[in-house]
């Protein structure tokens, strides 16, 4: 599937939002930060999915 103007804007919006939510400057940094936050949350609720990441 080739990117369209719509999908490009959607990806850009999602990337921007994740960066803002995690206080990150790059998409890669935002994904790593989100993975870290998810790991902490999973440990707190007793559910461990350490081998699953968003940055796979």
Backbone as ProteinMPNN parsed JSONL, in Angstrom:
{"seq_chain_A": "XXXXXXXXXXXXXXXXXXXXXXXXXXXXXXXXXXXXXXXXXXXXXXXXXXXXXXXX", "coords_chain_A": {"N_chain_A": [[0.846, -1.168, 0.0], [0.613, 2.137, -0.877], [1.641, 5.234, 0.565], [-0.712, 7.829, 1.249], [-1.87, 11.236, 1.06], [-3.619, 11.499, 3.205], [-2.944, 9.291, 4.914], [-0.316, 9.916, 5.452], [-0.555, 12.349, 6.852], [-2.003, 11.439, 9.042], [-0.186, 9.668, 10.253], [1.832, 11.501, 10.865], [0.451, 13.163, 12.673], [-0.089, 11.305, 14.739], [2.507, 10.662, 15.52], [3.451, 13.15, 16.404], [1.674, 13.577, 18.555], [2.36, 11.423, 20.272], [4.982, 12.122, 20.875], [4.574, 14.538, 22.259], [3.062, 13.595, 24.434], [4.909, 11.982, 25.745], [7.012, 13.62, 26.201], [9.118, 13.675, 24.434], [11.572, 14.157, 21.784], [11.925, 12.863, 19.393], [10.478, 10.334, 17.224], [11.437, 7.751, 17.691], [12.536, 7.977, 20.28], [10.202, 8.585, 21.656], [8.73, 6.201, 21.352], [10.366, 4.396, 22.76], [10.199, 5.523, 25.319], [7.444, 5.236, 25.765], [7.292, 2.425, 25.787], [8.761, 1.905, 28.134], [7.097, 3.119, 30.054], [4.825, 1.506, 29.748], [5.846, -0.975, 30.579], [6.343, -0.448, 33.3], [3.719, 0.004, 34.161], [2.572, -2.501, 33.604], [3.983, -4.12, 35.387], [3.039, -3.063, 37.753], [0.379, -3.852, 37.739], [0.677, -6.504, 37.766], [0.989, -7.95, 35.431], [3.093, -9.25, 33.1], [4.704, -8.451, 30.171], [7.276, -8.376, 29.01], [8.738, -9.066, 26.743], [7.397, -7.965, 24.645], [7.215, -5.119, 22.664], [6.566, -1.689, 21.701], [8.275, -0.652, 19.898], [9.141, -2.57, 18.134]], "CA_chain_A": [[0.0, 0.0, 0.0], [1.388, 3.371, -0.967], [1.107, 6.289, 1.438], [-1.509, 8.892, 0.648], [-1.824, 12.453, 1.869], [-4.341, 11.244, 4.446], [-2.18, 8.418, 5.812], [0.888, 10.648, 5.877], [-0.967, 13.302, 7.889], [-2.399, 10.674, 10.223], [1.045, 9.215, 10.886], [2.493, 12.686, 11.418], [-0.317, 13.561, 13.856], [0.129, 10.313, 15.8], [3.896, 10.82, 15.972], [3.504, 14.398, 17.176], [0.956, 13.369, 19.815], [3.155, 10.549, 21.14], [6.131, 12.91, 21.341], [4.085, 15.472, 23.274], [2.639, 12.841, 25.62], [6.06, 11.385, 26.433], [8.054, 14.628, 26.389], [10.241, 13.263, 23.595], [11.815, 14.986, 20.601], [11.915, 12.031, 18.183], [9.545, 9.212, 17.272], [12.121, 6.613, 18.309], [12.609, 8.24, 21.714], [8.834, 8.495, 22.175], [8.364, 4.784, 21.447], [11.117, 3.793, 23.873], [9.603, 6.037, 26.554], [6.146, 4.581, 25.913], [7.571, 1.045, 26.21], [9.163, 1.948, 29.541], [5.902, 3.394, 30.851], [3.976, 0.319, 29.709], [6.467, -1.993, 31.442], [6.065, -0.071, 34.694], [2.303, -0.227, 34.407], [2.347, -3.948, 33.605], [4.5, -4.655, 36.654], [2.161, -2.615, 38.826], [-0.869, -4.627, 37.745], [1.025, -7.916, 37.853], [0.966, -8.572, 34.103], [4.405, -8.994, 32.521], [4.891, -8.707, 28.743], [8.565, -7.717, 28.766], [9.285, -9.338, 25.414], [6.613, -7.238, 23.662], [7.488, -3.688, 22.686], [5.976, -0.894, 20.627], [9.354, -0.305, 18.961], [9.644, -3.828, 17.558]], "C_chain_A": [[0.898, 1.24, 0.0], [0.792, 4.432, -0.052], [0.319, 7.318, 0.626], [-1.34, 10.141, 1.502], [-2.488, 12.236, 3.212], [-3.511, 10.397, 5.408], [-0.911, 9.109, 6.299], [0.553, 11.635, 6.99], [-1.328, 12.58, 9.18], [-1.17, 10.181, 10.981], [1.776, 10.387, 11.54], [1.781, 13.157, 12.683], [-0.079, 12.611, 15.026], [1.533, 10.432, 16.378], [4.025, 12.055, 16.844], [2.854, 14.207, 18.55], [1.759, 12.501, 20.769], [4.362, 11.303, 21.693], [5.711, 13.872, 22.448], [3.746, 14.726, 24.558], [3.815, 12.278, 26.413], [7.176, 12.398, 26.693], [9.298, 14.334, 25.57], [10.374, 14.18, 22.388], [11.795, 14.194, 19.305], [10.915, 10.891, 18.363], [10.171, 8.007, 17.978], [12.184, 6.775, 19.827], [11.221, 8.107, 22.346], [8.392, 7.046, 22.322], [9.092, 4.092, 22.591], [10.551, 4.246, 25.216], [8.255, 5.379, 26.808], [6.319, 3.13, 26.347], [7.931, 0.978, 27.685], [7.955, 2.18, 30.44], [4.966, 2.192, 30.882], [4.532, -0.81, 30.576], [6.188, -1.701, 32.903], [4.618, -0.349, 35.055], [2.006, -1.721, 34.503], [2.836, -4.571, 34.908], [3.577, -4.282, 37.801], [0.88, -3.425, 38.882], [-0.607, -6.129, 37.737], [0.99, -8.66, 36.532], [2.284, -8.244, 33.421], [4.47, -9.425, 31.066], [6.203, -8.073, 28.315], [9.109, -7.945, 27.361], [8.491, -8.652, 24.306], [6.91, -5.753, 23.785], [6.739, -2.988, 21.568], [6.995, -0.616, 19.542], [9.938, -1.535, 18.288], [10.079, -3.705, 16.142]], "O_chain_A": [[1.829, 1.348, 0.799], [-0.428, 4.518, 0.089], [0.648, 7.625, -0.52], [-0.721, 10.086, 2.564], [-2.005, 12.715, 4.238], [-3.385, 10.739, 6.584], [-0.485, 8.903, 7.435], [1.296, 11.745, 7.965], [-1.004, 13.042, 10.274], [-1.119, 10.266, 12.208], [2.282, 10.259, 12.655], [2.435, 13.513, 13.663], [0.11, 13.047, 16.162], [1.722, 10.315, 17.589], [4.644, 12.007, 17.908], [3.403, 14.618, 19.573], [1.837, 12.807, 21.959], [4.718, 11.134, 22.859], [6.406, 14.007, 23.456], [4.101, 15.173, 25.648], [3.719, 12.117, 27.63], [8.174, 12.07, 27.335], [10.406, 14.7, 25.962], [9.435, 14.882, 22.011], [11.663, 14.776, 18.228], [10.552, 10.527, 19.482], [9.511, 7.329, 18.766], [11.919, 5.83, 20.57], [11.087, 7.574, 23.448], [7.746, 6.694, 23.31], [8.498, 3.289, 23.311], [10.437, 3.447, 26.145], [7.953, 5.003, 27.94], [5.565, 2.651, 27.194], [7.461, 0.096, 28.405], [7.804, 1.519, 31.468], [4.378, 1.889, 31.92], [3.771, -1.52, 31.233], [5.834, -2.602, 33.663], [4.326, -0.876, 36.129], [1.269, -2.154, 35.389], [2.178, -5.448, 35.467], [3.354, -5.078, 38.713], [0.347, -3.661, 39.967], [-1.541, -6.93, 37.706], [0.963, -9.891, 36.521], [2.571, -7.071, 33.182], [4.313, -10.604, 30.751], [6.234, -7.309, 27.35], [9.855, -7.115, 26.842], [8.87, -8.745, 23.138], [6.864, -5.192, 24.88], [6.324, -3.623, 20.598], [6.63, -0.371, 18.392], [11.11, -1.538, 17.911], [10.52, -4.687, 15.545]]}, "name": "protein", "num_of_chains": 1, "seq": "XXXXXXXXXXXXXXXXXXXXXXXXXXXXXXXXXXXXXXXXXXXXXXXXXXXXXXXX"}
